[in-house]
């Protein structure tokens, strides 16, 4: 198995309603990644297109996008693992390159969620659960994560203020991320009452400010073998470790007090493959679709012991200047969550950090970065470790 590097990353600006087609949306992230890599479309051996198809009006979007982006006659593949689709796509690309089947692969994630209404979007999210035994009873994403929040609070004494502090941090960096949907400051006062801007109830104990927003967006990651990396890039970022896991789709098949077990399982695999531990991670991107999701990620990834994730956010240890900077691009809470593009956006952030090209969001001299991307309510888990 040969070494595999990332030499190009790109992302559209995430927006609430993109005016163009999915072709044009995907092109924005692809164009930026292509320019970043110094490659041409004809240099790319294969493409992996990633989205959650229930939101797409276009059936089999991989073929449509490959044609529009100039990636014919090279093979194209379509990958879907809900919210973790483009990090699953990265694992497929890694495998294709490491095995020698292709010398370069473009991983293209996209989602145009505004093509359907918010009510339709929520209904489709609910169908990410078992449509026979669970979703007919009205379960939706906020309710699922609210159950995890209630469990964490009951077991460890976590408070609503602890969760609000995570959103305050996200907004601190969302303000300086030109690709983010939400670029306004957030303070604890904004959670004070149900009438406050962030305090409106969604699913107890989660409030408006605890939830990320739907968005339209695209991302692209160009993955190559060692030979191509040396030929095209002065700053290749190497894929050191990849872990993936899944679990029971039904909540009845899980221990909710254990958080998202797929995160810990995939992290353990990635750490072992990379030959590192949680203490070696200099900067991380975690899947903060809800504030409680980031809290659970701190603990599942080994940044804090179970129940002590709140100490990290209270002490600002996950801020840019802290001991383990997390989501210093604003995370999903500020950037928005265009499902198929999310993992690629997270990977882009870590690649820029490791190159020292993250601008005002730059962490001091990071050498190893981590990406944690979850699909559904912990149904799928991916952890990727990258290094200089």
C-alpha positions as CSV (number, residue, x, y, z in Angstrom):
1,X,0.0,0.0,0.0
2,X,1.5,3.3,-1.1
3,X,1.4,6.6,0.7
4,X,-1.6,8.8,0.0
5,X,-1.7,12.6,0.1
6,X,-4.2,15.4,-0.3
7,X,-2.9,18.1,-2.6
8,X,-6.1,20.1,-3.4
9,X,-9.0,21.3,-1.3
10,X,-11.9,23.5,-2.2
11,X,-15.3,24.6,-0.9
12,X,-18.1,26.9,-2.0
13,X,-19.4,29.5,0.3
14,X,-22.2,27.8,2.3
15,X,-25.5,29.6,1.9
16,X,-29.1,29.2,2.9
17,X,-30.4,29.2,-0.7
18,X,-28.1,28.7,-3.7
19,X,-29.6,30.2,-6.9
20,X,-28.0,27.9,-9.4
21,X,-28.1,24.1,-10.2
22,X,-26.3,21.3,-8.5
23,X,-23.8,21.3,-11.4
24,X,-22.9,24.9,-10.8
25,X,-22.8,24.4,-7.0
26,X,-20.4,21.4,-7.3
27,X,-18.2,23.3,-9.7
28,X,-17.5,26.0,-7.1
29,X,-15.8,23.6,-4.7
30,X,-14.2,21.6,-7.6
31,X,-12.7,24.7,-9.2
32,X,-11.1,25.9,-6.0
33,X,-9.6,22.4,-5.3
34,X,-8.3,22.1,-8.9
35,X,-6.6,25.5,-8.7
36,X,-5.2,24.6,-5.3
37,X,-3.7,21.3,-6.6
38,X,-2.4,22.8,-9.9
39,X,-3.9,19.8,-11.7
40,X,-6.3,19.8,-14.7
41,X,-9.5,17.8,-14.8
42,X,-7.9,15.5,-17.3
43,X,-5.2,14.7,-14.8
44,X,-7.7,13.1,-12.4
45,X,-8.1,9.4,-12.6
46,X,-11.5,9.0,-11.0
47,X,-14.2,10.9,-9.1
48,X,-16.2,10.0,-6.0
49,X,-19.4,12.1,-5.7
50,X,-21.1,12.3,-2.2
51,X,-24.5,13.4,-1.1
52,X,-27.7,12.3,0.6
53,X,-29.9,11.4,-2.3
54,X,-33.3,12.0,-0.6
55,X,-32.6,15.8,-1.0
56,X,-31.6,15.6,-4.6
57,X,-34.1,16.0,-7.4
58,X,-31.5,14.6,-9.8
59,X,-31.3,10.8,-9.8
60,X,-27.7,9.5,-10.0
61,X,-26.0,12.8,-9.6
62,X,-22.5,11.4,-10.0
63,X,-22.9,11.0,-13.8
64,X,-24.3,14.5,-14.2
65,X,-21.6,16.1,-12.2
66,X,-18.7,14.1,-13.8
67,X,-19.9,15.2,-17.2
68,X,-20.2,18.9,-16.2
69,X,-16.9,19.0,-14.4
70,X,-15.0,17.5,-17.4
71,X,-14.3,14.1,-15.6
72,X,-15.4,11.8,-18.5
73,X,-14.4,9.2,-19.5
74,X,-12.8,8.5,-16.2
75,X,-14.9,6.3,-13.8
76,X,-17.1,8.0,-11.2
77,X,-18.6,6.5,-8.1
78,X,-21.4,7.6,-5.8
79,X,-21.2,7.3,-2.0
80,X,-23.8,8.0,0.7
81,X,-23.6,7.6,4.4
82,X,-25.9,10.5,5.4
83,X,-24.1,13.4,7.0
84,X,-20.7,11.6,6.7
85,X,-20.9,10.9,3.0
86,X,-17.8,12.9,1.9
87,X,-15.5,11.6,4.6
88,X,-16.7,8.1,3.5
89,X,-15.9,9.2,0.0
90,X,-12.4,10.1,1.2
91,X,-11.9,6.6,2.5
92,X,-12.9,5.2,-0.8
93,X,-10.5,7.5,-2.6
94,X,-7.7,6.6,-0.2
95,X,-8.4,2.9,-0.9
96,X,-8.4,3.4,-4.7
97,X,-5.1,5.3,-4.6
98,X,-3.3,3.2,-2.0
99,X,-4.2,0.0,-3.9
100,X,-2.7,1.4,-7.1
101,X,-6.0,1.3,-9.0
102,X,-5.8,5.1,-9.6
103,X,-3.1,7.6,-9.1
104,X,-5.5,10.4,-8.3
105,X,-9.2,10.8,-7.2
106,X,-11.4,13.8,-6.7
107,X,-13.9,13.5,-3.8
108,X,-16.8,15.9,-4.6
109,X,-19.4,16.5,-1.9
110,X,-22.5,18.6,-2.4
111,X,-26.0,19.3,-1.2
112,X,-28.7,21.7,-2.3
113,X,-31.0,21.4,0.6
114,X,-33.1,24.4,-0.4
115,X,-34.6,22.4,-3.3
116,X,-37.2,21.2,-0.8
117,X,-39.0,22.9,2.1
118,X,-37.8,22.8,5.7
119,X,-40.8,20.5,6.6
120,X,-39.8,18.1,3.8
121,X,-36.2,18.3,4.9
122,X,-37.1,17.3,8.5
123,X,-39.2,14.4,7.2
124,X,-36.3,13.1,5.2
125,X,-34.0,13.4,8.1
126,X,-36.5,11.4,10.1
127,X,-36.3,8.7,7.5
128,X,-32.6,8.3,8.2
129,X,-33.9,6.2,11.1
130,X,-35.7,2.8,10.6
131,X,-38.9,3.6,8.7
132,X,-40.6,0.5,10.1
133,X,-39.9,0.7,13.8
134,X,-38.8,4.3,14.6
135,X,-39.4,7.2,12.3
136,X,-43.2,6.6,12.0
137,X,-43.4,7.8,15.6
138,X,-42.2,11.3,14.7
139,X,-38.5,11.1,15.7
140,X,-36.4,13.8,14.1
141,X,-32.8,14.9,14.4
142,X,-33.2,17.5,17.2
143,X,-35.2,15.0,19.3
144,X,-32.6,12.3,18.9
145,X,-29.8,14.6,20.0
146,X,-32.0,16.0,22.8
147,X,-32.1,12.4,24.2
148,X,-28.3,12.3,24.1
149,X,-28.2,15.7,25.8
150,X,-30.6,14.6,28.5
151,X,-28.6,11.4,29.1
152,X,-25.3,13.3,29.4
153,X,-26.8,15.8,31.8
154,X,-28.3,13.0,33.9
155,X,-25.1,11.0,34.1
156,X,-22.5,13.8,34.4
157,X,-24.3,16.9,35.5
158,X,-23.6,18.8,32.2
159,X,-25.7,22.0,32.1
160,X,-27.4,24.0,29.3
161,X,-24.9,26.7,29.9
162,X,-22.1,24.3,29.0
163,X,-23.8,23.6,25.7
164,X,-24.4,27.3,25.1
165,X,-20.6,27.9,25.6
166,X,-19.9,25.7,22.6
167,X,-22.2,27.8,20.4
168,X,-20.5,31.0,21.7
169,X,-17.1,29.5,20.6
170,X,-18.5,28.5,17.2
171,X,-19.8,32.0,16.6
172,X,-16.4,33.5,17.7
173,X,-14.9,31.8,14.6
174,X,-17.9,31.8,12.3
175,X,-17.5,35.6,12.3
176,X,-14.1,35.3,10.6
177,X,-14.9,32.5,8.2
178,X,-16.0,34.0,4.9
179,X,-17.4,30.6,3.8
180,X,-19.8,30.4,6.8
181,X,-23.6,30.9,6.8
182,X,-23.8,32.4,10.2
183,X,-21.3,35.2,10.8
184,X,-22.8,37.0,13.8
185,X,-21.5,37.0,17.4
186,X,-23.4,35.0,20.0
187,X,-23.3,35.6,23.8
188,X,-24.7,33.7,26.8
189,X,-27.3,36.4,27.2
190,X,-28.8,35.3,23.9
191,X,-29.9,32.0,25.6
192,X,-31.4,33.7,28.7
193,X,-35.1,33.1,28.1
194,X,-37.3,31.3,25.6
195,X,-37.9,34.7,24.0
196,X,-34.2,35.4,23.5
197,X,-32.6,35.0,20.0
198,X,-30.9,31.7,20.8
199,X,-33.2,30.6,23.7
200,X,-36.3,29.4,21.8
201,X,-37.1,25.7,22.6
202,X,-36.6,23.1,19.9
203,X,-36.5,19.8,21.7
204,X,-35.7,20.0,25.4
205,X,-33.0,20.7,26.5
206,X,-31.8,21.9,23.0
207,X,-32.7,25.4,22.0
208,X,-32.4,27.3,18.7
209,X,-28.7,28.2,19.4
210,X,-27.9,24.5,20.1
211,X,-28.8,23.5,16.5
212,X,-26.9,24.0,13.2
213,X,-28.7,25.2,10.1
214,X,-29.4,23.5,6.8
215,X,-27.4,24.9,4.0
216,X,-26.5,24.6,0.3
217,X,-22.8,24.0,-0.5
218,X,-20.1,21.9,-2.1
219,X,-16.6,20.7,-1.2
220,X,-13.8,18.9,-3.0
221,X,-10.7,17.0,-1.9
222,X,-8.1,15.8,-4.4
223,X,-6.3,12.7,-3.3
224,X,-3.1,11.4,-5.0
225,X,-0.3,8.9,-4.7
226,X,3.2,9.8,-3.5
227,X,4.5,10.3,-7.0
228,X,1.8,12.7,-8.0
229,X,2.1,14.5,-4.7
230,X,5.7,15.2,-5.3
231,X,5.1,16.3,-8.9
232,X,2.2,18.7,-8.2
233,X,2.5,20.0,-4.6
234,X,5.0,21.7,-2.4
235,X,2.9,21.1,0.7
236,X,1.2,17.7,0.5
237,X,-0.8,16.7,3.5
238,X,-0.6,13.0,4.2
239,X,-3.5,10.7,5.2
240,X,-2.0,9.0,8.3
241,X,-5.0,7.1,9.6
242,X,-8.7,6.4,8.7
243,X,-11.2,4.7,11.0
244,X,-14.9,3.9,10.3
245,X,-17.7,2.2,12.2
246,X,-21.4,1.7,12.3
247,X,-24.0,0.7,14.9
248,X,-27.7,-0.2,15.3
249,X,-30.0,2.1,13.4
250,X,-32.6,1.8,16.1
251,X,-32.0,3.6,19.4
252,X,-33.5,0.6,21.2
253,X,-30.4,-1.3,20.2
254,X,-28.0,1.1,21.9
255,X,-26.9,2.3,25.3
256,X,-27.7,6.0,25.1
257,X,-25.6,6.7,28.2
258,X,-22.5,5.7,26.2
259,X,-22.8,8.5,23.7
260,X,-21.9,7.9,20.1
261,X,-20.0,4.6,20.1
262,X,-19.1,4.9,16.4
263,X,-17.0,7.9,17.2
264,X,-14.8,6.0,19.7
265,X,-14.6,2.9,17.6
266,X,-13.5,4.9,14.4
267,X,-11.1,7.0,16.5
268,X,-9.4,4.0,18.0
269,X,-8.9,2.6,14.5
270,X,-7.5,5.8,13.1
271,X,-5.2,6.4,16.1
272,X,-3.8,2.9,15.7
273,X,-3.3,3.2,12.0
274,X,-1.6,6.6,12.3
275,X,0.5,5.5,15.3
276,X,-0.6,8.4,17.4
277,X,-2.8,9.1,20.4
278,X,-5.3,11.9,21.3
279,X,-2.5,13.8,23.0
280,X,-0.7,14.1,19.6
281,X,-3.6,16.0,17.9
282,X,-2.9,19.7,17.4
283,X,-6.2,20.8,15.8
284,X,-9.5,19.0,15.2
285,X,-12.7,19.4,13.3
286,X,-15.7,17.6,14.9
287,X,-19.2,17.0,13.8
288,X,-21.2,19.6,15.8
289,X,-24.6,19.4,14.2
290,X,-25.8,20.1,17.8
291,X,-23.8,21.5,20.7
292,X,-24.2,18.2,22.6
293,X,-22.5,16.4,19.6
294,X,-19.4,18.5,20.1
295,X,-19.4,17.8,23.8
296,X,-19.7,14.0,23.2
297,X,-16.9,14.2,20.5
298,X,-14.4,15.7,23.0
299,X,-14.9,12.6,25.2
300,X,-15.2,9.9,22.4
301,X,-12.0,11.1,20.8
302,X,-10.0,11.0,24.1
303,X,-9.6,14.8,24.4
304,X,-11.4,14.5,27.8
305,X,-12.5,11.7,30.0
306,X,-16.2,10.8,30.0
307,X,-18.1,13.6,31.7
308,X,-15.2,16.0,31.6
309,X,-15.8,17.5,28.2
310,X,-17.5,20.5,29.9
311,X,-14.1,21.3,31.5
312,X,-12.6,21.9,28.1
313,X,-15.2,24.4,27.0
314,X,-15.4,26.1,30.4
315,X,-11.6,26.6,30.4
316,X,-11.6,27.6,26.7
317,X,-9.2,24.7,26.0
318,X,-10.9,24.1,22.6
319,X,-10.4,27.7,21.5
320,X,-7.6,28.6,19.0
321,X,-5.2,29.3,21.8
322,X,-6.2,26.3,24.0
323,X,-4.6,22.9,24.4
324,X,-6.8,21.2,21.8
325,X,-8.3,23.7,19.3
326,X,-11.6,22.4,18.0
327,X,-13.8,23.8,15.1
328,X,-11.9,27.1,14.9
329,X,-13.7,27.6,11.5
330,X,-17.0,27.9,13.3
331,X,-18.0,24.2,12.9
332,X,-21.4,23.2,11.5
333,X,-23.0,25.5,14.0
334,X,-21.7,28.5,12.2
335,X,-20.8,27.2,8.7
336,X,-24.1,25.4,8.2
337,X,-24.6,21.7,7.3
338,X,-25.0,20.9,3.6
339,X,-25.0,17.2,4.3
340,X,-22.9,15.8,1.4
341,X,-20.4,18.6,1.5
342,X,-19.8,18.7,5.3
343,X,-17.0,16.1,5.6
344,X,-15.1,17.6,2.7
345,X,-15.3,21.1,4.3
346,X,-13.9,19.7,7.6
347,X,-11.0,18.1,5.7
348,X,-10.4,21.3,3.9
349,X,-10.1,23.2,7.2
350,X,-7.5,20.8,8.6
351,X,-5.5,20.7,5.4
352,X,-5.3,24.5,5.4
353,X,-4.4,24.4,9.1
354,X,-1.5,22.0,8.6
355,X,-0.2,24.0,5.7
356,X,-0.3,27.2,7.8
357,X,-2.8,28.8,5.4
358,X,-5.9,29.2,7.6
359,X,-5.6,33.0,7.9
360,X,-7.2,34.5,11.0
361,X,-8.3,31.0,12.1
362,X,-4.7,29.6,12.0
363,X,-3.6,27.6,15.0
364,X,0.1,27.9,16.0
365,X,2.3,25.4,14.1
366,X,0.0,22.3,14.0
367,X,1.6,19.1,12.7
368,X,-1.2,16.5,13.1
369,X,-4.9,17.2,12.6
370,X,-8.1,15.1,13.1
371,X,-11.5,15.1,11.4
372,X,-14.6,13.5,13.1
373,X,-17.6,13.2,10.9
374,X,-20.8,11.5,11.9
375,X,-23.7,10.2,9.7
376,X,-27.2,10.3,11.1
377,X,-27.5,10.0,14.9
378,X,-24.3,8.1,15.3
379,X,-25.3,5.5,12.7
380,X,-22.0,6.0,10.8
381,X,-18.7,7.3,12.1
382,X,-15.6,8.4,10.3
383,X,-12.3,9.7,11.9
384,X,-9.5,10.8,9.6
385,X,-6.0,11.8,10.8
386,X,-3.8,14.0,8.6
387,X,-0.2,15.1,9.0
388,X,2.4,17.3,7.4
